[in-house]
Amino acid sequence: YFPSQCFQSPIDYVIVINAKHIKASEKRLDTEMYHKHSGYPGGLKSINLRHLLAKNPEKVIKGAVWGMLPHNKWGRKLLGNLKVYGEAEHPHAMQNPQPVK
């Protein structure tokens, strides 16, 4: 038994496809805001869910999963096992991924 074996990351990867087509109410699409800050005064940038889904739908799913994971080195390693794609095409077809039911 080694203490480092307690928190080993699983080998399995999770592939999320069609992230662009998630369902949300019309009100949530307009009121759900995502913020980032450049670190400079007045550097706050905000974008609503509707525009973020059109621009970069992967960020919506990764942000939701990151909120459920522990915010430390182990959580960042687990988030690396998540692959998110906006459409149905993905480069992992040769690995023969199995859908979860």
C-alpha positions, 0 to 999 in steps of 0.5 A: 500500500502506497499513500499515492495510490489513494487518489489515482486518476481513472484511466477511462476518458469521457467523450461528450459530443453535440455540446452545441445542442444542449437544452436550456430555457429561453430566459436562461440563455439570455440571463446566464452570464459567464465572466472573465477578467484580464487582470487590468482595471476595467478588464471584465468581459461578460458573455451570455449563454446563448453567445457562448454556445454559438462561439465555444460550446465546449467551455459550457460543459467543461465549466459545469464539470469543473464546478463539480470536481475538487479544485486542486491538482487531482481535479485538474487531472480528472478534467483532463480526461474529459473530451468535449466536442460541439458536434458529433464528429470527433477524432476518437472513433478508432478507440471505439467509444461505447455510449453510456445508457 
